[in-house]
Amino acid sequence: MLVTWPFVMLLLGFWPLGRVSGVRCEVSGAENLTPDSSHSAPFLRLVREKLPFFALVIASCVITILAQDKWHALAKGNEWPLSYRMANALTSYLRYAGKLFWPSDLAAFYPFPPTAPWDLAVVAGAVVLVLSAGIVWWRKSQPFLFTGWFWFFGTLVPVIGLVQVGGQSLADRYLYIPSIGFFVAAVWLSAGWITRLQRCGWMASVLALGILGACVGLSARQIATWKNSRTLFEQANRVTTGNFVALNTLGELARRDGQPEQARSSISVRR
């Protein structure tokens, strides 16, 4: 996912560093972080200074694709057609955002749906398009939204499934880096609202404590699923449909425990 880092540096150059000449972006509530216009430069110049990083990215991508293809980890077109992967990619953006808002029904492995979710993909595509257009429109008045949203959107591109590696439709671990951008946008947006509603500051504090408390509870429940392989994949099988990885693992665990009937009922054959 770090192959997107040159683009992230360009986003940070836009805001909060304010290095793009002709664009005034301030970090609200942090006067000491107000950009110094003397360090600004034309956008193309900022791109040129990142060329060494882009060269490393290209080399890394080529090596990764060759290595994954050698070990037959890259999905072939006859297994998951590009149209199918595009539909899954669009819906995955909303699923990832949903898991950031409310991290429930998490699984160690998420299988692909049996058919392309085109109905949800159309809705997800429309939401992403409208949201992106609005953020671009407000980029001068709300520059943190521009940096945060495109950080989230862009750093997911290598793992969103357009180039499919492995059998998962999405993975919670892919959210680690994109979530930074998402929460940057959320924190600065919330700070702006709270600043305008100073009399309701105590309400914001109560709400924040409530959210943190809920997340602590969800985290404690999720950590319990990692007690051992059985609890982990029982959880995955419970919150997903047709999870062949979870079923095969549970079947193998039953076989090792001397429960052949349960093993036969659990083991699944991948399509």
Summary of the structure (lengths in Angstrom):
residues: 271
radius of gyration: 22.2
end to end distance: 28.7
largest distance: 73.4
contacts: 735
relative contact order: 0.11
helix: 68%
strand: 2%
